[in-house]
Amino acid sequence: MKKITLVYFSPTKTTETVLRGITQGLARSLGISGSEITAVNFTPPNIRSTVLAPFDDNDIVLLGAPVYAGRLPADAADFFKKLTASGTPAILTVVYGNREYEDALLELKNVASACGFIPVAGAAFIGEHSFASTDIPVAMNRPDENDLKQAEDFGNNTGTLLKKTNDLKKIAALEVPGNFPYREGMGTGAPDFIEVTAACTECGICAAVCPSNAVDADNGFATIAADCILCCACIKACPEQARLMTDGPIKDKAIWLNETCSTPKPVQVFFAAQS
Ligand SMILES: Cc1cc2nc3c(=O)[nH]c(=O)nc-3n(C[C@H](O)[C@H](O)[C@H](O)COP(=O)(O)O)c2cc1C
């Protein structure tokens, strides 16, 4: 009996939602039950210091991360690089905010291969853009029902591929779009772009969801710009909508995305060819 493990970084949960959809189709296809499925959500910073046990050929691992500036977020890439695997099929997923995913899926494939995984399938899904809001919408509410149906189909088709493939070492290398050398990723630090309004009740949810410990509970839950990775999880999780994006470069980027990336992009999936 195989085990399925989801390993993902997902500040605003779109990647997590897509991976769960893929897992449904995969588990059904392979007849794997819930007790054999585990998730390692390494979004919380304290989880990223853990070292996972090596994966082997009894495992199937789903690796997932959002796209940041056409690359993997640095925190996600650093965690993935610490994984070790031997003969373990990997299903690779990046989720992007309807602009482009550029080199992120290729980077994930290369990182996974270097860890010892055998990438068997890859996908680029769309998620509501981190910078989006109801005032400045970009890919709102994606992944939607149709995306999740495609996620299940992708999982199901990957299950079919795995059932047909007797020796994973004989399958061809997975081909995904992207260029190497990769494009320049995100720099560190952020502009001061979040205002905490009087609606804040100091509930602390913003600090709890922050993947980089960048919300200062001792200073009115203000954002520590030097530590912020711009994920906007704190803005989206606030039950009072007390965290607002101020005027400046991030809001300008959101407005640009709203104006230029409004046509919904399709999900893309890739499978390793059988030799
Ligand atoms: C700093 C940053 C950079 C981003 N760069 C891109 C990008 O290059 N292309 C794109 O389409 N979306 C980009 N996005 C949007 C996210 O990839 C997208 O919203 C994703 O669904 C977020 O995943 P999560 O919900 O798992 O956090 C970016 C988001 C952030 C915070």
The ligand as a Gaussian input file, in Angstrom:
#p B3LYP/6-31G(d) Opt

LIG

0 1
 C        5.340000      38.431000      -3.654000
 C        4.401000      37.807000      -4.620000
 C        4.780000      37.624000      -5.930000
 C        3.887000      37.031000      -6.843000
 N        4.295000      36.830000      -8.130000
 C        3.428000      36.294000      -9.024000
 C        3.839000      36.051000     -10.370000
 O        4.984000      36.214000     -10.752000
 N        2.895000      35.620000     -11.250000
 C        1.584000      35.413000     -10.887000
 O        0.771000      35.111000     -11.742000
 N        1.197000      35.547000      -9.576000
 C        2.089000      35.960000      -8.657000
 N        1.727000      36.092000      -7.331000
 C        0.388000      35.628000      -6.914000
 C        0.408000      34.240000      -6.261000
 O        1.207000      33.342000      -6.991000
 C       -1.002000      33.662000      -6.194000
 O       -1.878000      34.583000      -5.600000
 C       -1.097000      32.343000      -5.463000
 O       -2.409000      31.822000      -5.684000
 C       -0.861000      32.469000      -3.955000
 O       -0.763000      31.173000      -3.404000
 P       -1.185000      30.817000      -1.881000
 O       -2.668000      31.095000      -1.783000
 O       -0.923000      29.362000      -1.792000
 O       -0.405000      31.670000      -0.984000
 C        2.585000      36.644000      -6.407000
 C        2.225000      36.829000      -5.068000
 C        3.124000      37.397000      -4.185000
 C        2.729000      37.560000      -2.758000

